[in-house]
Amino acid sequence: MVKLEFQTSKEATWRSHLARHAASGKSIAAFCRDEAISRANFHVWRTKLANGANEHAARPAPQATFIDLGAGVVLTIARR
């Protein structure tokens, strides 16, 4: 499995865990114990998904600066 696919799969799994927790009415501790999920991981993923933090989220493309040096020569400087 490609890393991006694996990350997307993990994200989907944790979205499912969080949705089930919200519907369960249980405390985080009770839910994690019943589901055999680490509470630390639960909190990490809840924060990560709430903040929209995703390594693979679309990022704006870096802008390039073009400098015409004349005689058909163009220098490109990419900013990151």
C-alpha positions as CSV (number, residue, x, y, z in Angstrom):
1,M,0.0,0.0,0.0
2,V,1.3,3.4,-1.0
3,K,2.0,5.8,1.9
4,L,-0.7,8.3,0.9
5,E,-3.3,5.4,0.7
6,F,-2.2,4.2,4.1
7,Q,-2.5,7.7,5.6
8,T,-5.9,8.1,4.0
9,S,-7.0,4.8,5.4
10,K,-5.8,5.7,8.9
11,E,-7.6,9.0,8.7
12,A,-10.8,7.2,7.7
13,T,-10.4,4.8,10.5
14,W,-10.0,7.5,13.1
15,R,-12.9,9.5,11.7
16,S,-15.0,6.4,12.2
17,H,-13.7,6.0,15.8
18,L,-14.5,9.6,16.6
19,A,-18.0,9.4,15.1
20,R,-18.7,6.2,17.0
21,H,-17.5,7.9,20.2
22,A,-19.7,10.9,19.6
23,A,-22.7,8.6,19.1
24,S,-21.9,6.4,22.1
25,G,-22.4,8.9,24.9
26,K,-19.5,7.3,26.7
27,S,-16.5,9.1,28.2
28,I,-13.3,9.0,26.2
29,A,-11.7,6.7,28.8
30,A,-14.7,4.2,28.6
31,F,-14.9,4.3,24.8
32,C,-11.1,3.7,24.4
33,R,-11.1,0.9,26.9
34,D,-14.1,-0.8,25.2
35,E,-12.6,-0.4,21.8
36,A,-9.1,-1.2,22.8
37,I,-7.8,2.1,21.6
38,S,-5.0,4.1,23.1
39,R,-6.4,7.3,24.8
40,A,-3.2,9.2,23.7
41,N,-3.8,8.2,20.1
42,F,-7.5,9.2,20.4
43,H,-6.5,12.7,21.6
44,V,-3.8,13.1,18.9
45,W,-6.2,12.1,16.1
46,R,-9.1,14.2,17.5
47,T,-6.8,17.2,17.5
48,K,-5.2,16.4,14.1
49,L,-8.6,16.0,12.4
50,A,-10.2,18.9,14.2
51,N,-7.5,21.2,13.0
52,G,-7.6,19.9,9.5
53,A,-3.9,19.0,9.8
54,N,-3.1,16.6,7.1
55,E,0.3,16.0,5.6
56,H,-1.2,15.5,2.2
57,A,-3.5,18.5,2.2
58,A,-3.4,20.6,-0.9
59,R,-0.8,23.3,-0.5
60,P,-0.6,26.3,-2.8
61,A,2.0,25.9,-5.5
62,P,5.2,27.9,-4.9
63,Q,5.2,31.0,-7.0
64,A,8.0,31.3,-9.5
65,T,9.7,34.5,-10.5
66,F,10.8,34.8,-14.1
67,I,13.6,37.1,-15.1
68,D,14.0,37.8,-18.8
69,L,17.7,38.0,-19.5
70,G,17.2,38.9,-23.1
71,A,18.2,36.9,-26.2
72,G,15.5,34.3,-25.4
73,V,17.1,33.3,-22.0
74,V,14.8,33.1,-19.0
75,L,16.0,32.6,-15.5
76,T,13.4,31.0,-13.2
77,I,13.6,31.3,-9.4
78,A,11.2,29.1,-7.4
79,R,10.2,30.2,-4.0
80,R,9.3,27.7,-1.3
